[in-house]
C-alpha cells in the first residue's frame, strides 16, 4: 500500500505542524496580554505631558514651538513606519504597507520627496525594496519597546523638521482596537495640530495652575513638546506590538483549525484507500477460489 503509506506520512507531517501552530497560538496569547497592559500603561504618561504642554502653550500664546510650524517650502515629507520584526501575523503588515504605498503615491504626485524612518524589520525591508530614502532605522526591538532605542532614529526626523528640511512628518502604525480587529493608521505627527493639544473642561480645571519656569517658558515648552512627540511614537510602537500579538494569535488559531480539518480529510481518504485495497484483495481471493 504505497499510496496509504504516503497518506500516513502527510498526516504525520500535518499533525507536527498543528502542534507547532498550537504552541505559537498559546505563546502569542500570553504575550498579547502583556503587550496590552504595556500599551495601556503608556497612555497616562502621554496624557500628562499633553495637558501640561497645552497649559503652558495657552499661558504663552506669543511663543510658537518649531514643532507647530506649518507651511514649509522644503517639498519633502517624512514617514515613521512602524511594523513588526517577525511574520506569521496574518495581513497585519500587508494592510499597513498597502496604505503607506497609496499615501506615498499621493505625496509624490504632489511633487514632494519622501524620507522614511523604519521601525521594525518588515517595514525596513519593504522600504529598501521600493527604493525609498531610509534616513534611519531600528529593528529587533523584542517583545517590549524601549524608548532609548527609539529616540535616536526618531530624533533624526524631528531635527530635519525643525531645520526646515521637511514640511510634515507622518507616523504609520497598526492601531489596536480589540483582539479581533486592528486598524492600519497613517497620522500626521508634525506639525502638531491644535486638536492634539486640545483640553476638555475637566482637564483645564485640573491643570490650570501657574507655573514658574526655569530657565524660561520657550525652553520648557520645546522640551515638553519633544517628550510628547517621543511618547506618541512610543505609544504607536506599543499599539503595533499589541496588534501584532493579537493578529498572530488569531492567525495561528486559524492555522491550527485548518490543520485539524486537513487531518480529518486525509484520514478519511486513507481509510477509503485502505478499504478499497482490502476489497480488491478479497475479490481476488474469491475470484481465485471460484476458478479452482
C-alpha angles and dihedrals in degrees: 000000000000091000092051091050091052091051091049088053091052091049091051091048093050091047090055090049090049091054090053095048091047091052091047090050092054092046091049091049090054093047091045093062091050092047091051091050090049091049093051092045091057095056100074091054093054091045092051093051091045093054095046091046092048091050092050093046091052091048090053106038091159091068122070120190119233087239089065094052116121139178097055123174099211092107091216132109128199128217126197103202115199115193138146128276094221135043132220092090101113119242095334098117094031093058093048095047091047090055089046091052092054091048092049091051090053091049093048093047087056088058099255127136120229131229122181142196114203120211107183134027098257094055092044091054092046094050091049092050094053091045097244121166101256106191095180141351143187125201138172095045092161125215095312121050115230117210094212090060092050099046096070099054093039093049090060089062094042093051091049090054094047090049090054096248092120130046095201142357123215128193117214119198143132113264117219111231101159139324093281099038132055122169126208110228136188109194130179108246100175136067088039109238121226090239091065091058096041115125131207120232091257091052092048091055093044095049099032095118131132112246131207108218125217118216094353141311099259092053092048093046092049092050092048091048090053092050091047093053091047089051090052091052091047090050090051091053091047091050090048092051092050089049090048095055092044092050091046092050091051092044093050092046089053090048091050092050091048090050090052091051091047092050090052091050093047091049090051091050090046093051092047090049092048092048091049091052092049091048090050092051092048090050090051091050092048091046091050092048091049091051091053 
